């Protein structure tokens, strides 16, 4: 069986979500670089894979996909018996619904403000762009309110969807990692008792540690 292909740099939060999923599922993959500074993401060949000119793009034989969460769902559904078999639950209808609702919470409530903070605080300085202090303040407040909800939830359960690590938790890893390790706002997570405990546990998973290792490898991706 040929290895699936993932296009994009591991520093990308969306790419790293897919990589974490592949490591959890123990699926062989090939990471192919996309030099966005040279406009490779706008090339005709790449746009056939990712029509919006973003990363990641994903190939599995003749199948091509984009959007990291959709790619992860494809991986989880295609390889149910490989690696971690329970990222989408153990088959219980309510359990799967709980995972889905916290995935939606990640995409709709957590991701928007956290992505702004990641860009403004971590990436803008590297790109020598001026930071938008108003956007930082507004989105820090928004994220704080979201994490207050998480704090209450994680006081009831070990992980977001229940007492087992799931795709809902995995999907939070990229932005949480950037906020804790690449900005001065890490306390948003670590200073909340339950959120901090949850973050410490999910970020120490071998799958995520492999992603971080890839990110820290010189000229990775």
trRosetta pair geometry for C-beta under 8 A, 3 or more apart (Angstrom, degrees):
i j d omega theta_ij theta_ji phi_ij phi_ji
1 28 7.6 137 98 46 99 123
2 61 6.6 123 57 -75 125 77
3 28 4.1 -93 -110 126 98 100
3 29 5.3 160 176 -114 104 18
3 30 4.9 108 106 -24 127 90
4 22 7.4 -140 64 -116 124 126
4 27 6.5 12 16 146 121 118
4 28 7.3 139 19 93 72 62
4 29 4.9 -32 69 -112 83 84
4 30 7.4 -165 92 24 38 74
4 58 6.7 3 168 -171 114 91
4 59 6.6 172 -166 87 70 53
4 60 4.6 -24 -116 -93 102 84
4 75 7.8 -117 25 -101 171 102
5 29 7.0 152 -95 -165 20 79
5 30 5.0 -25 -108 67 71 99
5 32 5.8 12 -170 -9 104 122
5 58 6.9 157 86 -156 62 44
5 59 4.2 2 54 54 109 101
5 60 7.7 -166 24 -67 71 43
6 15 6.7 120 162 -152 117 90
6 18 5.6 165 -130 118 134 135
6 19 6.8 165 119 -73 170 78
6 22 7.3 -104 -39 -32 142 153
6 29 5.5 25 -5 173 109 130
6 30 7.2 173 26 82 69 47
6 31 5.2 -25 72 -108 100 65
6 32 6.9 169 82 21 45 76
6 56 5.5 -27 -167 -163 88 137
6 57 7.7 152 -159 79 43 48
6 58 5.8 -8 -106 -106 64 78
7 32 4.9 -29 -104 72 70 103
7 33 7.9 -6 -154 92 66 9
7 34 5.2 71 167 -44 92 120
7 46 7.2 -174 155 -134 155 99
7 49 6.6 69 23 117 150 153
7 50 7.4 -136 78 -20 129 128
7 55 6.3 -125 111 -129 77 97
7 56 5.9 139 67 -164 61 74
7 57 4.1 -4 49 55 123 93
7 58 7.3 -141 16 -65 82 36
7 59 7.7 57 -22 -5 106 98
8 12 5.2 -52 160 29 119 148
8 14 7.4 -44 143 87 164 94
8 15 3.9 -150 104 -87 123 132
8 31 7.9 -77 60 -160 56 89
8 32 8.0 51 3 75 39 66
8 33 8.0 4 173 -146 3 31
8 34 5.1 -21 -96 25 45 123
8 55 3.0 130 -111 -172 128 132
8 56 4.2 -114 10 -104 141 72
8 57 6.9 139 -35 17 102 65
8 221 6.7 -15 123 -167 43 127
9 12 5.3 114 72 -15 78 96
9 15 6.2 154 76 40 41 163
9 33 6.8 37 -80 -138 72 73
9 34 6.7 -110 -28 54 75 78
9 36 7.5 -86 -6 -3 121 109
9 55 7.0 82 24 105 66 168
9 220 7.0 103 -159 108 81 78
9 221 3.6 130 -132 118 55 136
10 15 5.8 -128 -112 114 31 121
10 16 5.7 80 -173 -83 66 85
10 19 6.1 20 -126 -29 94 163
10 31 6.9 4 -58 -162 98 153
10 211 6.4 -176 -168 -166 115 74
10 214 4.3 -146 -133 121 173 113
10 215 4.8 -133 117 -78 111 68
10 220 5.2 -43 31 136 121 123
10 221 4.6 -172 -3 -38 76 135
11 15 7.7 38 57 58 36 125
11 16 7.4 -20 -166 -46 7 118
11 215 5.4 113 -85 -139 64 96
11 220 7.4 127 -33 84 88 109
11 221 6.8 -148 4 50 79 143
12 15 3.8 76 72 11 110 108
12 16 6.4 -180 85 -12 56 84
12 55 5.1 -89 -109 93 177 120
12 56 6.9 158 95 -54 142 79
12 221 8.0 -146 6 155 95 163
13 16 5.8 -56 -144 38 29 110
13 17 6.7 40 153 -28 62 99
13 115 7.4 -150 59 -113 159 86
13 118 6.5 23 -50 159 145 164
13 174 3.6 123 -158 151 81 132
13 175 5.7 47 -150 -64 144 67
13 178 6.5 -57 -85 -24 115 136
14 17 5.7 -45 -155 23 34 115
14 18 7.2 30 150 -12 61 101
14 54 7.5 35 54 148 160 111
14 55 6.3 154 78 107 117 68
14 56 5.7 -155 121 -6 99 82
14 67 8.0 -87 -162 -152 128 33
14 68 4.0 -156 -168 -37 83 136
14 174 7.2 167 -52 118 25 177
15 18 5.9 -58 -160 36 38 109
15 19 6.3 36 147 -19 70 108
15 55 5.4 -10 -58 139 110 112
15 56 4.5 121 -99 -63 74 108
15 68 7.2 -120 -64 -97 23 122
15 221 7.3 85 138 -132 158 151
16 19 5.3 -50 -142 38 39 115
16 20 6.3 45 156 -24 67 101
16 173 7.3 -124 128 106 108 105
16 174 4.6 135 79 -102 116 109
16 177 7.7 -92 131 47 154 146
16 211 5.0 97 -156 -177 93 131
16 215 6.9 6 -97 -65 127 121
17 20 6.0 -53 -152 32 28 111
17 21 6.7 27 151 -17 61 106
17 68 4.4 76 74 164 128 137
17 69 7.2 -35 140 -69 146 59
17 72 6.4 -72 143 -53 98 133
17 170 7.3 109 -153 142 76 88
17 171 6.1 34 -144 -132 121 57
17 173 7.0 151 -104 59 67 98
17 174 5.2 -65 -56 -24 84 130
18 21 5.7 -56 -153 36 33 113
18 22 6.4 32 152 -19 67 106
18 56 5.3 -59 8 28 151 160
18 58 6.8 -150 -147 -81 150 125
18 68 5.2 -119 -45 -142 94 89
18 71 5.1 -11 -109 103 116 134
18 72 6.1 -136 -107 -65 60 84
18 75 7.7 133 -153 -19 78 146
19 22 5.7 -54 -147 37 33 111
19 23 6.3 31 155 -17 66 105
19 29 7.7 -146 -118 76 66 152
19 31 7.3 17 -98 -89 114 126
19 210 7.8 -143 152 105 106 96
19 211 4.8 128 106 -108 122 104
19 214 6.8 -108 -178 46 157 155
20 23 5.9 -56 -148 38 30 109
20 24 6.3 33 153 -21 65 106
20 170 5.6 175 123 -167 126 103
20 173 5.7 115 -85 63 170 153
20 174 7.7 -139 -10 -52 135 87
20 207 5.3 90 -159 139 68 109
20 208 5.4 15 -122 -89 114 70
20 211 5.2 -34 -71 -43 80 146
21 24 5.7 -53 -148 35 31 112
21 25 6.3 13 158 -4 65 112
21 71 7.7 152 61 111 151 87
21 72 4.2 -157 -82 -127 165 96
21 75 5.4 114 138 75 121 147
21 76 7.0 -79 -166 -52 118 91
21 87 7.6 108 -136 -175 84 169
21 167 7.4 33 -109 -123 107 94
21 170 6.4 102 -79 153 76 146
22 25 6.0 -66 -143 49 28 101
22 27 4.9 -95 -151 62 77 99
22 29 4.9 -17 -168 -16 153 141
22 75 6.4 -97 -83 -148 66 156
23 26 7.2 28 -173 -75 33 44
23 83 7.9 144 137 -137 33 151
23 206 7.5 -145 155 114 121 78
23 207 3.7 150 106 -144 114 85
23 208 7.8 -178 76 -47 143 32
23 210 5.1 167 -126 63 152 138
23 211 6.7 -127 -2 -46 147 89
24 83 5.6 120 137 148 48 137
24 84 4.5 -44 171 22 93 128
24 87 6.2 84 135 -69 141 136
24 170 6.7 -54 -34 -108 156 144
24 205 7.7 6 -92 150 97 137
24 207 4.5 2 -64 -100 70 163
25 75 5.8 -169 16 155 164 110
25 76 6.9 -141 -79 -94 136 55
25 79 5.2 91 179 96 129 133
25 82 5.1 59 176 101 81 105
25 83 3.9 170 -158 45 25 141
25 84 6.3 -81 -80 41 49 78
25 87 7.6 -64 -68 -2 92 143
26 82 5.4 -139 67 167 93 99
26 83 3.6 165 9 -72 93 104
26 84 8.0 134 -8 -3 91 65
27 75 6.2 -130 11 -157 162 111
27 79 5.5 -144 -80 -29 120 173
27 82 6.1 90 -68 118 80 152
27 83 7.0 -78 -28 -12 71 133
31 214 7.5 95 4 -161 173 142
31 221 6.0 -70 153 -102 123 80
33 221 5.2 136 -106 167 78 47
34 40 5.1 -161 -164 97 69 120
34 41 5.4 71 166 -71 124 86
34 46 6.8 102 -130 -125 120 142
34 55 5.7 179 57 -84 146 128
34 57 7.8 104 -60 18 147 105
34 221 7.8 -28 29 167 65 94
35 38 4.3 24 116 27 116 111
35 40 4.8 86 56 -1 70 130
36 39 7.3 51 -169 -77 40 21
36 40 6.6 -89 -80 45 34 84
36 41 5.0 8 -110 -8 83 124
36 55 7.4 -99 -64 -17 123 124
39 42 4.9 -46 -176 37 86 112
39 43 7.1 114 130 -48 79 77
40 43 5.5 -23 -159 -11 48 119
40 46 6.2 106 152 -35 70 152
41 46 5.6 -125 -141 130 34 153
41 50 7.2 -44 -160 80 87 131
41 53 4.8 100 141 -175 93 76
41 54 6.7 49 -176 -93 135 16
41 55 6.5 -90 -111 -44 127 91
42 46 7.2 29 29 67 9 123
42 47 6.9 23 -161 -56 36 112
42 53 5.0 23 -91 -136 64 132
43 46 4.6 83 60 12 88 103
43 47 6.8 -159 87 -9 42 89
44 47 5.7 -59 -143 38 29 112
44 48 6.9 40 155 -29 62 97
45 48 5.9 -48 -163 18 33 115
45 49 7.6 19 146 -6 60 102
46 49 5.8 -62 -163 40 45 106
46 50 6.1 -26 161 41 81 97
46 53 7.1 76 113 -121 112 63
46 57 6.7 -166 -163 -13 79 156
47 50 6.6 -77 -122 74 33 59
47 51 5.8 60 -175 -121 76 43
47 53 6.0 -16 -96 -74 90 80
48 51 7.8 29 -119 -77 13 72
48 64 7.6 37 129 99 77 172
49 57 3.8 63 134 -170 120 143
49 58 7.8 161 -179 36 111 33
49 59 6.8 -62 -129 -60 123 101
49 64 4.9 -119 -133 -169 74 137
49 66 6.9 123 144 -61 69 106
50 53 6.3 142 111 -73 100 15
50 54 5.9 -129 164 55 131 56
50 55 7.0 -46 -107 -90 175 39
50 56 7.6 -158 -83 129 139 31
50 57 4.0 -111 -41 -79 110 108
50 66 4.4 121 -116 -98 81 139
51 66 7.3 -146 20 17 70 154
52 66 7.1 170 27 137 101 155
54 66 7.3 108 70 -173 91 127
56 66 7.0 -174 93 -137 57 67
56 68 6.0 88 27 -86 106 85
56 71 6.7 -35 82 -10 121 167
57 64 6.7 -9 180 -169 98 103
57 65 7.7 155 -165 82 54 44
57 66 5.4 -32 -110 -92 64 92
58 64 6.7 149 83 -157 56 54
58 65 4.5 -21 66 62 112 88
58 66 6.9 172 17 -82 86 40
58 71 4.6 132 -16 -126 160 126
58 74 7.7 150 115 64 149 143
59 63 6.9 148 -156 84 50 56
59 64 5.1 -18 -99 -100 75 78
59 65 8.0 178 -76 21 32 68
60 63 4.6 -12 64 63 88 109
60 65 7.8 12 7 3 101 107
60 74 7.6 -161 1 142 146 129
60 78 7.6 -48 -177 -148 168 177
63 74 8.0 -177 142 -171 140 145
65 70 6.0 -146 180 114 121 107
65 71 5.0 155 108 -92 127 81
65 74 5.9 -157 -41 -9 170 160
66 70 7.5 39 91 64 36 125
66 71 7.4 -29 -155 -52 12 111
67 70 4.3 50 90 19 108 115
67 71 6.6 169 84 -17 53 87
68 71 5.5 -55 -146 36 32 114
68 72 6.3 33 157 -20 66 104
69 72 5.6 -51 -149 35 33 113
69 73 6.5 35 153 -19 64 103
69 103 7.2 125 -153 -175 129 113
69 107 6.5 -15 -54 -85 163 125
69 171 6.5 33 -105 -125 99 126
70 73 5.7 -51 -148 35 34 111
70 74 6.5 38 151 -21 64 103
71 74 5.6 -54 -154 33 32 114
71 75 6.5 32 150 -18 65 105
72 75 5.6 -53 -150 36 34 112
72 76 6.2 32 154 -18 67 107
72 167 6.5 141 145 -148 128 120
72 170 7.6 171 -158 108 147 129
72 171 7.4 -168 62 -87 170 94
73 76 5.7 -55 -144 39 32 111
73 77 6.1 24 159 -13 66 110
73 167 7.8 78 -85 -167 66 161
74 77 6.1 -62 -145 42 26 104
74 78 5.9 18 161 -16 65 114
75 78 6.0 -60 -138 40 24 105
75 79 6.0 -24 178 26 63 111
76 79 7.1 -77 -131 57 16 77
76 80 7.2 54 165 -90 56 63
76 87 5.6 -113 -122 81 124 121
76 88 5.4 115 161 -31 136 120
76 167 6.4 -35 -74 -75 156 138
77 80 6.8 -5 -155 -58 28 94
77 88 7.8 42 -71 -20 67 161
79 82 4.1 -34 170 29 110 121
79 83 7.3 40 133 25 121 101
80 85 6.4 56 168 -146 64 84
81 85 6.4 8 -126 -107 32 114
82 85 7.7 147 62 -82 27 76
84 87 5.4 79 115 -43 113 98
84 165 7.7 -59 -161 93 145 110
84 207 7.9 -57 -14 -44 133 145
86 89 6.3 -22 -167 -172 75 7
86 90 5.5 -8 -126 -68 107 77
86 164 5.8 -59 133 159 131 143
86 166 7.2 -81 132 -100 77 77
87 165 7.6 -34 -108 119 68 78
87 166 5.5 122 -162 -155 48 53
87 167 4.5 80 163 -49 99 85
87 170 6.7 -6 -147 -6 117 142
88 96 6.3 26 165 -121 83 92
88 99 6.2 164 -147 109 49 164
88 166 7.0 105 -87 -158 21 101
88 167 6.0 14 -75 -5 65 127
89 92 6.0 -112 170 46 125 77
89 95 4.0 140 -141 121 131 113
89 96 4.6 -118 29 -72 153 68
89 98 7.9 115 -84 54 129 94
89 99 5.6 -133 -42 -17 107 139
89 161 7.6 -99 -75 135 98 140
89 164 7.7 124 -114 74 51 134
89 166 6.7 17 -57 -120 64 127
90 95 6.5 6 36 91 75 164
90 164 7.8 86 -29 25 105 169
91 95 7.7 41 62 57 30 128
91 96 7.7 -10 -153 -42 11 116
92 95 3.9 74 76 8 105 115
92 96 6.7 179 86 -11 54 83
93 96 6.0 -57 -151 36 29 108
93 97 6.4 28 153 -18 64 107
94 97 5.5 -54 -148 37 34 113
94 98 6.3 38 152 -23 66 103
95 98 5.7 -53 -151 32 31 113
95 99 6.6 32 151 -18 64 102
95 161 7.0 83 -169 153 67 111
95 162 6.2 -28 -133 -24 90 154
96 99 5.7 -50 -150 35 35 112
96 100 6.3 35 151 -19 65 106
97 100 5.5 -53 -147 38 33 113
97 101 6.3 31 156 -21 66 104
98 101 5.9 -52 -145 34 30 107
98 102 6.6 19 159 -9 63 107
98 161 4.3 127 125 -159 100 86
98 162 6.0 81 110 -39 151 100
98 168 7.9 -76 129 -27 70 157
99 102 6.2 -66 -151 42 28 102
99 103 6.3 34 151 -23 65 107
99 161 4.3 25 -84 -127 59 161
99 166 4.8 -114 -117 157 113 149
99 167 6.2 67 -177 50 119 93
99 168 5.0 -149 -152 -31 65 115
100 103 5.5 -53 -147 34 32 115
100 104 6.5 32 154 -18 65 103
101 104 5.6 -50 -151 36 35 112
101 105 6.5 41 146 -23 64 101
101 161 7.8 137 55 -111 82 92
102 105 5.0 -40 -144 32 42 118
102 106 6.5 51 151 -23 63 96
102 160 4.2 135 -161 139 154 123
102 161 5.0 -130 19 -69 141 86
102 166 7.8 94 70 81 131 125
102 168 3.7 47 97 -158 115 141
103 106 5.6 -49 -154 31 34 114
103 107 6.4 23 153 -11 66 107
103 167 6.4 6 -85 110 119 100
103 168 5.0 -105 -57 -102 69 79
103 171 6.0 87 -128 13 78 160
104 107 5.8 -57 -142 43 34 106
104 108 5.5 2 169 5 72 119
105 108 6.6 -66 -124 52 20 90
105 109 5.0 -33 -165 35 63 121
105 110 6.2 57 139 -12 74 104
105 146 7.8 149 175 -158 97 107
105 149 7.9 -135 -160 110 134 136
105 160 7.7 -155 64 -176 135 135
105 168 7.9 41 48 -158 102 111
106 109 7.4 -25 -62 53 8 78
106 110 4.8 -40 -136 47 45 126
106 111 5.9 63 155 -37 62 98
106 168 6.5 179 -23 -160 129 68
106 171 4.8 94 135 107 166 122
106 172 5.5 -120 -122 -71 121 82
107 110 7.7 33 -2 50 16 85
107 111 5.4 -7 -141 5 29 138
107 171 7.6 -43 -54 158 80 143
108 111 7.3 52 -6 34 13 102
108 112 7.4 -4 179 -15 30 112
109 112 7.3 -70 -161 25 13 102
109 146 5.0 157 149 -119 103 121
109 149 7.9 -25 146 51 151 148
110 113 7.4 -85 -167 47 30 89
110 114 5.6 6 163 -5 71 129
110 143 7.3 67 -145 -131 59 82
110 146 5.3 162 -90 159 66 149
110 150 7.9 61 -89 -54 122 131
110 172 6.5 -33 134 -114 157 99
110 175 7.3 156 144 75 100 146
111 114 6.0 -73 -135 49 25 104
111 115 5.5 28 171 -27 69 113
111 175 6.6 178 -121 -26 62 158
112 115 6.2 -59 -144 31 19 109
112 116 6.9 18 158 -17 57 104
112 139 7.7 -134 128 -132 75 109
112 142 7.5 -58 97 131 100 145
113 116 5.7 -53 -153 33 37 112
113 117 6.5 33 153 -16 68 105
113 139 3.9 169 -151 -163 84 87
113 140 7.5 179 176 -54 117 18
113 142 3.9 -167 -84 92 146 116
113 143 4.1 -156 114 -56 130 86
113 146 6.8 178 41 1 132 135
114 117 5.7 -55 -150 39 36 111
114 118 6.2 40 151 -23 68 105
114 139 7.8 -169 -50 166 22 113
114 143 5.5 110 -67 -112 71 128
114 175 4.1 76 138 163 128 140
114 176 7.5 -29 -159 -64 146 52
114 179 6.3 -73 -153 -50 97 133
115 118 5.5 -49 -144 35 33 114
115 119 6.3 30 157 -16 65 105
115 175 6.3 -73 -71 -110 60 131
116 119 6.0 -58 -149 39 29 107
116 120 6.0 16 160 -10 67 114
116 135 5.7 -128 179 163 125 108
116 136 7.6 -164 136 -92 102 43
116 139 4.2 -144 79 -96 133 170
117 120 6.0 -60 -135 45 27 103
117 121 5.4 -3 176 6 67 121
117 136 6.6 92 -112 -134 72 70
117 139 5.5 -157 -49 113 87 123
117 140 6.4 104 -93 -76 124 71
117 143 6.5 -30 -18 -24 141 154
117 179 6.1 36 113 -104 127 104
117 183 6.6 12 158 -103 98 174
117 185 6.2 -78 -173 58 134 155
118 121 6.8 -65 -124 50 14 91
118 122 5.2 -32 -169 29 57 124
118 123 6.7 41 140 -7 72 106
118 175 5.5 -102 -50 -137 139 82
118 178 4.5 47 -128 111 107 146
118 179 6.4 -77 -79 -61 82 76
118 182 7.6 54 -143 79 74 122
118 183 7.4 -115 -109 -37 45 133
119 122 7.1 -51 -92 53 9 82
119 123 5.0 -45 -141 47 49 119
119 124 6.1 70 152 -38 66 93
120 123 7.8 24 -9 50 13 79
120 124 5.3 0 -143 -3 34 137
120 131 5.2 90 -174 -146 88 90
120 132 5.9 -90 -120 44 125 81
120 135 5.9 -180 -76 97 149 114
120 136 5.1 -150 123 -78 151 93
120 139 7.8 141 15 49 140 139
121 124 7.3 46 -16 32 12 104
121 125 7.7 -7 177 -8 30 111
121 131 7.3 60 -83 -129 46 130
121 136 6.7 104 -58 -121 96 117
121 179 7.8 63 72 -120 139 63
121 182 7.4 131 115 117 94 82
121 183 3.9 43 131 -120 136 119
121 184 7.2 -135 -165 25 128 71
121 185 6.4 -83 -113 5 174 116
122 125 7.4 -90 177 31 15 100
122 126 7.3 -3 150 -6 56 115
122 178 5.2 -74 -32 -177 168 108
122 179 8.0 -103 -39 -81 127 39
122 182 4.0 50 -120 126 119 122
122 183 5.4 -79 -58 -59 90 92
123 126 5.6 -63 -154 40 41 111
123 127 5.9 25 156 -9 76 113
124 127 5.8 -67 -142 48 30 103
124 129 4.2 -92 -156 72 83 103
124 130 7.3 -56 174 81 124 18
124 131 5.2 130 104 -86 148 73
125 128 7.4 29 -176 -79 34 34
125 129 7.7 -91 -59 49 21 67
125 131 7.2 -4 -59 -55 80 111
131 136 6.6 21 168 -40 109 131
132 135 3.9 41 106 17 119 116
132 136 6.5 161 92 -18 64 83
133 136 5.4 -51 -147 35 35 116
133 137 6.3 35 156 -19 67 104
134 137 6.0 -54 -148 35 30 108
134 138 6.3 24 157 -14 64 109
135 138 6.0 -57 -143 40 29 108
135 139 6.0 13 165 -7 66 115
136 139 6.4 -70 -144 45 21 99
136 140 6.0 26 159 -24 63 111
137 140 5.8 -56 -145 32 26 112
137 141 6.6 24 157 -16 61 105
138 141 6.0 -61 -159 35 30 110
138 142 6.5 27 149 -17 66 107
139 142 5.2 -45 -141 37 42 114
139 143 6.0 42 158 -19 69 103
140 143 5.9 -54 -144 39 28 108
140 144 6.3 36 153 -25 61 106
140 185 6.4 -124 -119 -135 111 143
140 188 7.2 -133 -153 -85 82 135
141 144 5.6 -53 -150 31 30 116
141 145 6.8 30 154 -18 62 102
142 145 6.0 -57 -158 32 32 109
142 146 6.7 30 148 -16 65 105
143 146 5.5 -53 -150 36 39 113
143 147 6.1 33 154 -16 70 108
143 188 6.1 14 119 -173 118 148
144 147 5.8 -58 -144 41 30 107
144 148 6.5 40 152 -29 63 99
144 188 6.2 -109 -88 -139 74 103
145 148 5.5 -44 -151 23 34 116
145 149 7.2 36 149 -16 60 97
146 149 5.8 -54 -165 31 38 111
146 150 6.6 35 142 -16 68 105
147 150 5.0 -46 -144 38 45 117
147 151 6.2 57 151 -30 68 97
147 188 6.0 153 -2 166 168 90
147 189 6.8 -124 -134 -92 142 59
147 192 6.0 -165 154 -21 114 162
147 195 5.6 16 -167 -90 101 162
148 151 5.5 -44 -148 27 32 117
148 152 7.0 32 153 -15 60 99
148 192 8.0 -145 -92 -119 46 141
149 152 6.0 -56 -157 34 33 108
149 153 6.4 29 149 -15 66 109
150 153 5.5 -59 -147 41 34 112
150 154 5.8 21 161 -11 71 112
150 160 7.2 -44 -137 -107 92 101
150 192 7.7 80 89 121 100 155
150 194 7.6 -170 131 101 74 107
150 195 5.3 70 112 -93 115 108
150 198 7.7 -116 163 47 111 157
151 154 6.2 -60 -138 44 24 102
151 155 6.6 33 154 -28 59 105
151 192 4.8 -104 -96 -178 119 128
151 193 7.3 82 -151 50 104 73
151 194 5.1 126 -152 53 60 112
151 195 5.3 -56 -85 -29 76 103
152 155 5.7 -55 -157 26 31 116
152 156 7.3 19 150 -12 61 106
152 194 7.9 160 -37 54 10 154
153 156 6.0 -69 -165 36 37 106
153 157 6.5 -31 163 35 75 101
153 160 6.4 33 130 -137 136 63
153 194 8.0 171 74 128 54 142
154 157 6.5 -74 -122 67 39 67
154 158 7.8 13 -152 -179 76 12
154 159 7.7 -15 -117 -139 90 13
154 160 7.1 -37 -76 -86 90 57
154 194 3.8 153 100 151 105 116
154 195 6.0 135 43 -72 153 50
154 197 7.2 168 153 65 126 102
154 198 4.9 -76 -142 -43 146 136
155 193 7.9 54 -87 88 97 108
155 194 4.8 -95 -62 -74 69 155
157 160 7.2 84 90 -153 124 6
157 161 7.6 -122 133 85 154 20
157 162 5.5 -105 -160 -143 138 22
157 163 5.8 -120 -161 -64 88 63
158 162 7.6 5 45 130 84 43
158 163 4.6 69 22 -135 115 63
158 164 7.8 70 72 -37 120 21
158 198 7.7 146 166 -103 49 88
158 201 7.9 -62 173 88 93 170
159 162 6.3 2 66 69 93 44
159 163 6.6 125 22 -137 89 14
159 164 6.3 -72 33 82 138 25
159 165 5.4 175 -88 -92 157 43
159 166 6.3 141 129 11 142 86
159 168 7.5 125 151 78 106 106
159 169 5.1 -62 -161 -58 115 136
159 198 6.8 127 -115 -138 51 107
159 202 7.6 104 -120 -70 102 114
160 166 7.3 -107 60 51 90 107
160 168 4.8 -122 79 122 127 124
160 169 5.6 171 12 -71 107 78
160 172 7.8 125 -31 -16 146 140
160 198 7.6 82 -49 -158 76 146
161 164 7.6 -43 82 66 97 75
161 166 4.8 -28 40 35 135 149
161 168 4.7 122 -34 29 116 147
161 169 7.5 -112 8 -30 95 88
162 166 7.3 68 39 -22 92 131
165 169 5.3 -87 -152 52 72 146
165 170 7.4 84 169 -47 96 87
165 201 8.0 -144 -83 133 114 110
165 202 6.7 150 -127 -108 114 89
165 205 7.2 124 -154 -85 163 141
166 169 5.7 108 55 9 59 93
166 170 7.2 -111 114 -1 37 95
167 170 5.2 -54 -141 40 39 118
167 171 6.1 47 159 -31 69 102
168 171 6.2 -52 -152 25 24 112
168 172 7.6 23 150 -17 55 103
169 172 6.1 -61 -166 29 38 111
169 173 7.6 58 143 -46 65 89
169 198 7.5 -132 -132 179 114 107
169 202 5.0 -145 166 -111 117 141
170 173 5.8 -31 -167 -11 43 118
170 202 7.5 -154 -82 -166 43 120
170 207 7.9 -22 -124 98 112 139
172 175 6.7 -76 -168 51 55 94
172 176 5.2 46 149 -22 89 124
172 202 7.3 45 74 114 107 160
173 176 5.9 -72 -141 44 23 110
173 177 5.8 26 167 -27 67 111
173 202 6.3 -133 -87 139 95 115
173 203 6.8 150 -135 -95 91 69
173 208 5.4 -134 -156 -114 144 128
173 211 7.7 88 134 61 136 154
174 177 5.9 -61 -152 31 23 111
174 178 6.7 17 157 -14 62 106
175 178 5.7 -54 -149 36 36 110
175 179 6.3 34 156 -18 68 106
176 179 5.9 -59 -148 38 30 109
176 180 6.1 19 160 -11 67 112
176 189 6.0 91 -150 -87 96 161
176 199 5.9 -154 175 -127 135 110
176 202 7.9 50 80 85 156 124
176 203 7.1 -126 112 -72 120 114
177 180 6.2 -63 -144 42 26 103
177 181 5.7 -18 173 17 65 121
177 182 7.9 45 130 -1 67 103
177 203 6.5 146 -91 -122 89 114
177 208 7.6 -169 -74 -175 135 120
177 212 7.1 -147 -156 -88 143 106
178 181 6.6 -76 -127 55 19 85
178 182 4.8 -42 -161 39 63 122
178 183 6.8 51 145 -11 72 104
179 182 7.4 -29 -60 52 10 78
179 183 5.4 -40 -146 39 46 124
179 185 5.7 -62 -167 86 93 97
179 186 5.9 145 134 -96 72 56
179 188 6.4 -58 161 52 135 122
179 189 6.5 111 101 -10 124 122
180 183 7.8 37 1 46 9 83
180 186 4.0 81 -134 -132 50 106
180 189 5.8 -59 -75 53 105 133
180 190 6.4 105 -126 -38 107 111
180 199 6.8 150 -65 172 150 141
180 203 7.7 -55 56 -90 157 162
181 186 7.1 89 -40 -92 32 129
183 186 6.5 157 77 -43 78 74
185 188 5.2 17 158 -14 91 115
186 189 6.3 -60 -175 42 58 96
186 190 5.4 20 144 3 91 120
187 190 5.6 -70 -117 57 39 91
187 191 4.1 22 -170 -12 85 123
188 191 7.3 23 -45 36 7 99
188 192 7.5 -6 159 -12 39 111
189 192 6.5 -74 -163 32 28 104
189 195 5.2 -124 -154 137 64 115
189 196 6.1 130 144 -86 66 62
189 199 4.9 74 162 -49 125 159
190 195 7.9 -102 -66 104 17 93
190 196 4.6 76 -151 -117 39 107
190 199 6.7 -94 -82 69 64 144
191 196 6.6 132 0 -62 10 131
192 195 3.8 33 88 35 122 114
192 196 5.5 166 72 -22 57 89
193 196 6.1 -64 -148 35 14 110
193 197 6.6 12 157 -16 57 107
194 197 5.7 -50 -147 34 33 111
194 198 6.3 33 153 -17 64 106
195 198 5.6 -56 -148 40 32 113
195 199 6.1 32 154 -21 67 107
196 199 5.7 -52 -142 36 29 110
196 200 6.3 32 158 -20 63 105
197 200 5.9 -55 -151 34 28 112
197 201 6.6 23 154 -16 62 108
198 201 5.9 -63 -153 37 30 108
198 202 6.3 12 162 -8 69 109
199 202 6.3 -60 -137 42 29 98
199 203 5.7 19 168 -13 67 118
200 203 6.3 -63 -137 42 19 105
200 204 6.4 13 163 -17 58 116
201 204 6.3 -70 -152 35 24 106
201 205 7.8 46 150 -46 58 86
202 205 6.0 -24 -168 -14 44 114
202 208 7.1 78 149 -16 68 156
203 208 5.8 -113 -148 112 42 151
204 208 7.6 38 36 64 6 118
204 209 7.0 21 -160 -54 37 114
205 208 4.8 79 66 12 91 102
205 209 6.9 -162 90 -9 44 89
206 209 5.5 -58 -143 39 33 114
206 210 6.5 39 157 -24 66 101
207 210 6.0 -56 -159 29 29 111
207 211 7.0 28 146 -17 62 102
208 211 5.4 -48 -153 32 43 114
208 212 6.4 42 150 -18 70 102
209 212 5.6 -49 -147 37 35 113
209 213 6.4 43 150 -23 63 103
210 213 5.5 -50 -150 33 33 116
210 214 6.7 36 150 -20 63 101
211 214 5.7 -54 -156 33 34 112
211 215 6.5 34 148 -20 66 104
212 215 5.4 -52 -149 35 36 114
212 216 6.3 24 155 -12 67 110
213 216 5.9 -64 -146 43 29 104
213 217 6.6 44 151 -40 64 98
214 217 5.7 -42 -152 10 34 117
214 220 5.2 138 169 -161 67 144
214 221 7.2 73 159 -36 105 101
215 220 6.2 -148 -120 73 18 154
216 220 7.4 57 55 -15 22 143
217 220 4.0 99 71 -66 95 112
